[in-house]
């Protein structure tokens, strides 16, 4: 069995009286590509934000190599350098160049020298096809290019796990493919990934595991061939019915 990097144990999250997540249990092992699917409002993005400590869980634990990162005294910035996140809205600094966006975190969090950070940033920008745009600012590049910069920025932190929160949902249709291609390459290279997505073909063809969420709980999970081919629950079948013949 591969080494478990993350273990989500009985996780719950409420906003006031509104219970968004209930008793979430699953783990992420090295090399896993786990896609989280489900209707809008099912709790997928909240789950990812809890795992990245952008939201504080109401109950349960998030274990990173066996250590509860929701406990007091955990350095959230340091943890996020190991468990990185790519957002649907890119979250780039508009007053910085592409290169500067990929350098700042390395210097501030990883304490690299600026020269080391620049070298690493250029390596990852080249990897995602954005090397020619190092001096551009976010307003000068397309949405697909912004998302590829955001992926390079996350990779430059040398994370063990990358979380993707609907990384293509803010993109025009013609730009979706260029981002999915980068993600497919990362998966093929063995990157451990946890992906909230509406791209069912990606979930079916690239994932090692698919988690279907419904109403704030994990309704069903399994390998993609089982979940897409022979889902056990009628709710899963209903949700996937339009994709299964795609």
N, C-alpha and C positions, 0 to 999 in steps of 0.2 A: 504493500500500500504506500502510495506516495506520501511525502511529509505534508501534514496539514499546516497551512500558513494561517488561515483564519477559521475560527469556529464561532458561529453565531448561536447563542444559547438562550432560548426562551425570551427572545427580544420582543419588547412591546414599546409602542410610542403613542402617546395621546397628546392632542392639542386641546387643552381644557377638557370638555366633556366628550370630545370627538376622538374615538379610538381609531387610529390609523393603521397600526400594526398590532397583531396579536400572536404571541407565542411562536415567533419565527425561529426555526432551527435548521441550520445547514452548515456545511463546512466547505472551505476552498483549499484544495491541495495544489502543490506545485505543478504547473503546466496545464491546469484546468482552464477551459474556456466555458464559463457558465453564462448562459443567456437567461435573463429574467423577463418574462413576457406577461401580458395581461392587459385588461382594458384600462383606459385612463381612470385615475382615481383609485386604483387597486392597492396603492402603497409602494409601488416599485421604486420611485425616485426618493421617497422618504426613507426607505430601507437603505439605499445607497448613501444618502446623506448622514444617516446614523452610523454606518460603517466607517465613513470618513470623518466622523465626529463634528460634522457641520450642524447636526442636530443631536441633542442629548437624549438618549433613550430613557423611557419612563421606567423600564424594568428589564431584567435579563443582563447578559454579558456579551461582550465582543472580545474574544481572545485572539491575540496576535502572538503566535508561537507560545501559546499557553498563558500569556499574561493578559489580564483584563485591562484593556485600554480605556474603559469607562471609569476606572478607579481614580481617586485623587492623586495628583502628583505626576500624571502622565504628560509628557511634552507632546502636545497635539501636533505641532509643526514638524517635529522630528518623526513622529508616527506617520504623518501624511507624506513624508519623503519616501517612506517604504511602501505605503499604500496610496498611490497617486490617484487623481481623479481628473477626468476630462468631461467638461460640462457641455450641455447642448447650446449654451449661449457664448461659448468660447472663453469668456472671462479674461481676455487679453488686456494689457494696459495700453490704452490708446495713445498715451503720451510717450511711449517707448517704441523703438524699432522692433522688428521681428527678432533680431539677434538679442537685443537687450531684454526682451520678454523671456528669452530662454536662458539668460545669464543670471538674472537677479536672484532667483531662488537658490541657485547653486552657491552663490556667494554668501547670501544671508543665512541659509539653513545648513548647507553642507560645509560652509566655511572654506570653500575653494578660493584660490587666488583668481583674480579676474582673467588672467591669461589662461589658466586651466579651464575655467568656466566657458570662455569663448571657444576654446578648442573643442570641448565636449558639445557645446550648443551647435557648432557648425557641423559636427559629425551627425547629430540627430536630425538637423534640418535637411542635410543632404539625403539622409535615409528616407525622409518622407517627401522628397522632391521639392523642398522649399529653399535649397541652398542659394539660388539666384536672387532671392528676395530678402536677404539679411538686412538690408538698409531701408526696406519699406516699412511704413507704419500700417497698423491694422486697417485704417480707412482706405488704404490704397490697394487692398487685395480682396479677393472674393470670399464668400462664406466658406466654401470648401477649403480654400487656402488657409483661412484663419483657423479652421478646425485642425488642419494638418500641423500648423504651428503649435497649437495647443497640445497636440499629441507629442510633438518633439519636445516641448517644454516639460511635459510630464516625464518623458523618457530620460531627459537629461538629469533628473533627480535619481536615476538608477533604482526605480521602485521594484519591489518583489511582485506586487500586484497592481494592475491598473483597473480602475473603476471607470466605466463609461456610462454617463447618464443621457440616454437618448441622443447620441452624438450626431445623428443625421437629421433630427426632427426640425431643426431650424434652417435647413438647407433647401435650396431650389433642387428639383428632381435631378437636373443634369449634374449637380455637384455631389450627389449622394455616393455615386459609384467610386469617386476618387478617394473618399474617406473610408468607405468599406474595403477598398483594395489595400489601403495601409493597414487596416485592422486585420485583414486576412493574412497579410504578410507577417505581422506580429504573432498571430496565432500559430502560423507555420514554423516560426522561429522558437516557439516554446514559451512565449510570454503568458504568464498567468493573468487571466482577464475575467472580470465580472461585468456583464454588459446588460443594461436595461435598454431594450430595443423594441421597436415596432417592425423592424426588418425581419420578417419571418424566414425569408430564404437564408439570411445570415444565420439565424438561430438554428435552422434545420441543417444547414450544410457545414457550418464551421464549428459549432459548439460541441463540446464533449458531454455537456449536460444542460438540460433546459428546466427551468423552474417556472411553473405557471402560478401566478398570484391572482386571487379573487377575494375582494372584500377584506383586504388587510391580512390574509392568511396565505400560507403556501397550500394551494389546493391539490397540486400534483407536481411531481418532478421525476425526471428520469433521463436516460439517453435520448437524443433527438429522434432516433428511429422508432423508439417506443412511443414517445409523447406525440409525435406527429403521425405515426403510422397506426398505433393502437392505443389511443388515450383511454384510461380506465373510467374517468368521471364524465358524466354527460355534459357538465359545464365546460370542461376542457374541449370535448368534441364540438360543442356549439361554437366556442371561441375560434377554434382552428378550422372549422368546416370550410371557410372560404379560401384557406391557404393549402389544404392538404393535397389538392390536385395541381398546385402551382408548379 
